[in-house]
């Protein structure tokens, strides 16, 4: 949508104008082939026309840069010589334009490949981070499960052992049975407190 030109000699700043204001653009887009302008003064008033005339250019050869069906730019070759460009000049300019268009195409493909590689690496890294987080969560869950299991299992074993002792002593030694029951109650409460502490450890921190 915009034509930008750069000139190697000293003079005005580089031109930048909409393609609609560059008359040759329409010709190049329609024909997709080199176009020789034999008289820059015949151009409609435009910054490009003024540039050509200010430098005494008498002929300009334009070669389109085409990618597929798209016109992406052009190669312009102005000269102060009065004799027109020959067909050989036109063929050479068009060949150069094809090479430039090919270089642009290869550059774009390289950029796309690089972007795809970067995106793939980011996706791989993201998957790796997710897998690491999931492994860490699973490991912590297993650790807490073992801790709770060991705590409760130990408490229940103690309670069962004391209650069995109380059952055995109930008929012969009531005071011993009463002591075992009290010990079983303490063991059960201790196990319950420990289980609650383990469960609280599962809650997220602020």
Secondary structure as UniProt FT lines:
FT   STRAND          2..4
FT   STRAND          16..18
FT   HELIX           19..21
FT   HELIX           23..31
FT   STRAND          35..37
FT   HELIX           40..42
FT   HELIX           47..54
FT   TURN            55..56
FT   STRAND          59..67
FT   TURN            68..69
FT   STRAND          70..79
FT   HELIX           87..169
FT   TURN            170..172
FT   HELIX           174..202
//
